[in-house]
């Protein structure tokens, strides 16, 4: 039997409503008592996306955000906008020092993005980890407890289909190895993939040569009387 990493050895039952499993998913996870056991059963059933979602909800928020960062870093994007690079840097900064200024800095960095990359969602995961969602100085609005896991799930799934969607299953398997390592106290670092080569420059369309305009026929000479 696979040993369950300590940070995934949390009760499964309270997390089940958040997974929204269909009948087959519920059957796959039946009998598991811990989140870690549930992850193993979902993976064995080929339900890697459900396993990712369970990990995101089961890990402590700080570890979950770090996991999302590791997944994003594992699938680099040579064309990543600078704003999105700043978002993941802010998320990692919050993981290393999870205080209120770092949490707010993650939100500010995320707001500069278009929320279209895993990097942007790592920062939102950090921001939604606690505190208030309202601007500073206003009445506190605590984020719902599940929001960090929602952001982390989105980040991991976006990373899994970046550039080459056909690699999703293979990547999710790697990501789950990282999650188990983090849950056991490790760093969960993954070897980054080689980014795809940039597309060749588009060749300009061939120039269209204008057709020569034919000269008008000579005017008829007038007849002499």
C-alpha angles and dihedrals in degrees: 000000000000113000111242114233111241097245091053093047091094124123113279100206098075090052098050097085089057093055096061091205121188122229095278091049092051090050091050093053097040114128096020113129101187134046090243092055089047091053091052092050093048091050091049088053091051093248097131096154091056089048090054091051092050092050091050091054096041101049120082108262096251092052091044093055091047089051091053089051092051091051092049092047090051092063104044123195116211089199095050110144113245090239091060091048087054090051095058091044089055091048092052089047089056091050091053093045110015099193131131098264090053091048091052090045089056090053092049091050093048092051089062091061132075091238090241101118137063088244093062092052094050087063092049089051089057093047093050092051094097143305116074133318091209121093115272113279094027129102109292118258107188114211116245110263095245098055097090090053090048091053092045092051090051092049094049094047093048090051091050093060100036114132095339113042091181089071093062097109094044091049095047089054089054092046092053090053087055091049092053090050092051091046088054094052099268130124096248094218117170131202106256117240119240107261114241116261115264114262115264114262113268113255114235113250114262114271114257110231112219114242113246113253108238116240114251115257115264115269113254115259115245114249117244115239 
